[in-house]
Amino acid sequence: REISSAKELGLDYIRYDVRSEMVESQEGLTALRNVSELAHAEGIDLMVGLYGRASWPVRAPESFEDYQAQITSDALAAAPFADYVLPYYEPNGQARIVLGRSETPDEWAEAIGLLTSRVRNESSVKILIEIAMASEALALVDAIQRTGVDAIGFDIYPGNWDDMDAFRDCVAAVDRSRVPEVWLSEFGMECSMFGEEAQANFIKMAVAEASSLNLTGCCLWALQDDTGLGHPQVPLSHFGIVYADWKHKSGYAAYAEAIVAVLG
């Protein structure tokens, strides 16, 4: 059903986030292969977000080296089925929370460079690193674009929409001779707080902004309510443009209209 919705919306890509346990099991890899085949049959490419072990939100990795080894292993396992992998999700955001500490931009660049080299030896999958619009964003852009990755992405939510100059500065700082692709790799608005119409308007503004900056693409979080790694089935994750029962919100039509407006 997710694939048919993506096709109806006119999407070129979908994002599918996984835990380590999924790509470590044959059953999980079969499920990932099935998603990949279904998407590709509809002309839709697959971006796989690597979130690490299910225990990490409550028990941090023993060390940064252990964290690197796990994410590298996950990237290698997911690569045969993906067009993009998103490792080290938000070095200055979610990854920092998982680790329980901060690594410097240079330390992140070293880790990302090693992963990129290892994956490139075995796969042609593209590597996208998403940076949170938070502290050290510009420093991370400078460091990461020395690593050989294919793409850098940024996230935009209502909390940082008012600081669009910072976002534009980060986009402008990417040297596209070194990093060919720049994405608005995550954006969205929570409906239970802001309401359906506000979400619809936000979606239109974000897609228009991505187009005006000549970004490679943008990725909405999320399709359906109450989904996503770490979100329980309670009214806590209302970022979807459809409800849990697949009833459309105003944001569904708004996203489709925004895509048509950009692509023509």
Salt bridges, closest charged atoms under 4 A:
ASP17 OD1 - ARG15 NE 2.91
GLU21 OE2 - ARG53 NH2 3.51
GLU24 OE2 - ARG53 NH1 2.88
GLU42 OE1 - LYS7 NZ 2.82
ASP45 OD1 - HIS40 NE2 3.89
ASP83 OD2 - HIS40 NE2 2.66
GLU103 OE2 - ARG101 NE 3.17
ASP106 OD1 - ARG146 NH2 2.97
GLU122 OE2 - ARG118 NE 3.94
GLU130 OE1 - ARG15 NH1 3.68
GLU136 OE1 - ARG96 NH2 3.02
ASP142 OD2 - ARG146 NH1 3.25
ASP150 OD2 - ARG120 NH2 2.72
ASP165 OD1 - ARG168 NH1 3.53
ASP175 OD2 - ARG178 NE 3.59
GLU181 OE2 - LYS126 NZ 2.61
GLU186 OE1 - ARG15 NH1 3.21
GLU209 OE2 - ARG168 NE 2.79
ASP225 OD1 - LYS249 NZ 2.84
ASP226 OD1 - HIS238 NE2 3.90
GLU257 OE1 - LYS204 NZ 3.34
